[in-house]
Amino acid sequence: MPHNQPAPPRAIVHLNVAHFAVAVERVVDSRLRGRPVIVAPEGAARAVVYDMSAEAFGAGVRKGLSLERARRVCRDARLLPPRPERYERAMDALWERARRFAPAVEATDTAGHVFLDLTGTARLFGAPTEVAWRIRRELRVELGLDPIWSVAPNKLLAKVATRLVKPSGEYVVEQGQGAALLRPLSLRLLPGVEPHDLRVLGDLHLERAGQVAQLSLEQLRVVVGSSARLLHDLVRGVDASPVVPGRGGPAGAEVREHTFSGPDTNDPAEVEGALYALVEAAGAALRRRNLVARRVGLTLDHADGVRLIRSASSAVGTANDLQLFALARVALQRAWLRRVRLRHLRLRCDRLAAPSAQLCLPLQRRAEEARQQGRDDALVGALDRIRGRFGAGAVQLGRTLTPGARPPP
């Protein structure tokens, strides 16, 4: 592209199959269509709702609600056990269809969400709205799934837009309209706003994006501390995060999972050992791609079927194992609030960006942070070189040697 020619505006498509687990179950069994359905582990003590149909949602059922209460508020619902492997296969098929139409397609969860980056591809594939319509038609014919879709200038606005038309429909966010779209919306509709930040802002009667957008970055730091930069950008519709090509696992690189090899556990040493091993794998993948993560998300699956998801953010971003682990531990502290044993951990490093050479900190603190980061980077770099020469198991940190904590290669 000639250097004097402006870059084409970003065009991000978000596909969202609402109530994904139920949608997949209805493809398998058409008798479930049109009737309330609850997906939950029926035999587990203190079981909670994994997913529900739009009909059950309308009756008051929500994800995470106790199964006992869900059955009281929706007595005629059909109960099905969760089948994660089935949903994984459906997501693989969804991603395979979507990637025919875009050079970059991201699908890193099992809940029916897919992002496509169609920036500058109009000559190859047609206008982004036409591509979205074609994908939707193919998915309906080939897979029996009917996604919501949106087109927007970035991933944040695209995801919010599909939330606005859920459970069905489409939404196009024009360039420059992001702030106006978000202004009247509840903060709860914005992905990435942490529950504790919602509580703090709610205590100040700040419940809508437009209200928070009136605050300066310095004012936000007083209110929410380290989350200020993220919130400052979110409420203004600012999001430079790329669509990272891949379907979870090795292709997605920033997603790592661990199922405890022994019995379910609530031993802190074993859990933190498994978490650090996940962080090491994700950090190595980020460094290979010369990317940093500005958010670490953690999913905890308990033995009774309860799933809790929390995250922690960094304004600067990092690919250093030690710094990623510090963020992961914060997410773990926010999520691990129950005594029930854990069965499965899922780590996700997202809001990826190129490494930043400048820290947005006061000069003295910036120098201290730079020295500490230099020491951390030197240590992790040395570990990378040893493992690169002698193998991944050549050197390990002590916490990853806890029995059962090391995830499978």
Buried (B, 14 or more C-beta within 10 A) or exposed (E): EEEEEEEEEBBBBBBBBBBBBBBBBBBEEEEBEEEBBBBBBEEBEBBBBBBBBBBBBEBEBEBEBBBEBBBEEBEEBBBBBBBEEBBBEBBEBBBBBBBEBBBBBBBBBBBBBBBBBBBBBBEEBBEBBEBBBBBBEBBEEEBBBBBBBBBBBBBBBBBBBBBBBEBEEBBBBEEEBBBEBBBEBEBEBBEBBBEEBBEBBEEEEBBBBBBBBEBEEEEBBEBBEEBBBBBBBBBBBBBEBBBBBBBBEEBBBBBBBBBBEEEBBBBEEBBBBBBBBBBBBBBBBBBEEEBBBBBBBBBBBBBBBBBBBBBBBBBBBBBBBBBBBBBBBBBBEBBBEBEBBBBBBBBBBBBBBEEEEEBEBEEEEEEEBEEEBEEBBEEBEEBBEEBEEEEEEEEBBEBBEBEBBBBEE
